[in-house]
Amino acid sequence: MQAGYAGRSRAPLSTERVLGAAVALADEGGVDALSMRRIAQSLGVVPMALYKHVANKNELLDGMIDAVVREIDPPARDTDWKTTVRGRVLSARRMLLRHPWAAQVIESRVKARTTPTPAVMEYLDSMIGVFRDGGFSLDLVHHALHVMGSRLLGFSQELFEDTPSRPGADREPDPDAMSPEAMAARYPHVAALAMAVTHDTDSVVGSGCDDQFEFEFALDLTLDGLERLLRTP
């Protein structure tokens, strides 16, 4: 059996190959049908060989999230903030249409972790930077992220329940989590936002965010937009 696996292997195994195979299998049959054995068969290796690159199923799913999020187009150059944000969100939407399983996995894994995966953090940091470069204050960026929610990643569910610096109270601390200093160096826009916003620890909208204010902010913004459309000839 092992000889058969080895005979079908055509390139050195790598984390990228493992994640690519996992993404392809999930695209075909959904993430629930994904297993280490199926991934190994598709790569022509023994299942144990995979564990040198992904330690377990959760690490595999996190890697798959990062692989597909990195497919989202980078920020457009020489355009205004609104065009850039809209283009990236629509690119995220196209990514999710290519990978129908991804929205559910992104939502479940982001909520299960004390911080999002690196690619998701990089994407959010970049998007915050787009708003900031467009003239948004940190306070207005904070409210904009609540309004947009998971639409930033191409789907419509409440997603970001915790700020990166304030993990949920029911979660164990992550021993591998980055230090605040390292977080600030790698994701400066996220760190600046987390430090600037005012929090209410009893909120259900976001960890520590003012639940009632964010609800009314999104409601008023939506109604103002509908009113503008109603007045448009």
Residue pairs with C-beta under 8 A, 6 or more apart in sequence:
1 46
2 46
5 40
5 41
5 44
5 45
5 46
6 44
6 45
6 46
7 44
8 44
9 43
9 44
9 45
10 44
11 17
13 43
13 45
13 49
13 50
13 52
13 53
14 53
15 53
15 54
15 63
16 67
17 43
18 39
18 43
18 50
18 53
18 54
18 60
18 63
19 54
19 60
19 63
19 64
19 66
19 67
20 67
21 39
21 42
21 43
22 34
22 39
22 60
22 63
22 64
23 64
23 67
23 68
23 99
24 42
25 33
25 34
25 38
25 39
25 42
26 33
26 34
26 64
26 99
26 101
27 98
27 99
27 100
27 101
30 100
30 101
31 61
31 101
31 104
31 105
34 60
36 47
36 50
36 51
36 57
36 60
37 47
39 47
39 50
40 46
40 47
40 49
40 50
43 50
54 60
54 63
58 109
58 112
61 105
61 109
62 109
62 113
62 117
64 102
64 105
65 102
65 105
65 106
65 109
65 117
65 119
65 120
66 117
66 118
66 119
66 120
67 119
68 95
68 98
68 99
68 102
69 92
69 95
69 106
69 117
69 119
69 120
69 123
69 153
70 119
71 95
71 98
72 88
72 91
72 92
72 95
72 123
73 87
73 88
73 91
74 126
75 84
75 88
75 126
75 130
76 83
76 84
76 87
76 88
79 87
80 134
81 130
81 131
81 133
81 134
81 135
81 136
82 134
84 130
84 134
85 127
85 130
85 131
88 127
88 130
89 148
89 151
89 152
89 154
90 154
91 154
92 152
92 153
92 154
93 154
93 155
94 154
95 102
95 154
96 102
96 103
96 153
96 154
96 155
103 150
103 153
103 154
103 155
103 157
106 120
106 150
106 153
106 159
107 150
107 155
107 157
107 159
109 117
110 116
110 117
110 120
110 159
110 160
111 159
111 161
113 174
114 162
114 167
114 168
114 171
114 173
114 174
114 177
115 121
115 164
115 167
115 174
115 177
115 178
115 183
116 124
116 164
120 153
121 164
121 186
121 187
121 190
122 187
123 152
123 153
124 152
124 187
124 190
125 187
125 188
125 189
125 190
126 189
127 152
128 141
128 145
128 189
128 190
128 192
128 193
129 189
131 140
131 141
131 144
132 138
132 141
132 189
136 144
138 192
138 193
138 196
138 197
139 196
139 197
141 193
142 193
142 196
142 197
142 209
143 214
143 217
145 152
145 160
145 193
146 205
146 206
146 209
146 214
146 217
146 218
147 217
147 218
147 221
149 156
149 157
149 158
149 159
149 160
150 156
150 157
150 158
150 159
150 160
153 159
158 205
160 206
161 168
161 206
161 207
162 168
162 206
162 207
163 193
163 194
163 197
163 199
163 206
163 207
163 208
163 209
164 183
164 187
164 190
164 191
164 194
165 180
165 183
165 191
165 194
165 195
166 194
166 199
166 207
166 208
167 173
167 174
167 207
168 207
178 186
180 191
183 190
183 191
184 191
184 192
197 209
198 210
199 207
199 208
199 209
199 210
200 208
200 209
200 210
200 211
201 208
202 211
203 209
203 210
203 211
203 214
204 211
205 211
205 214
205 215
206 214
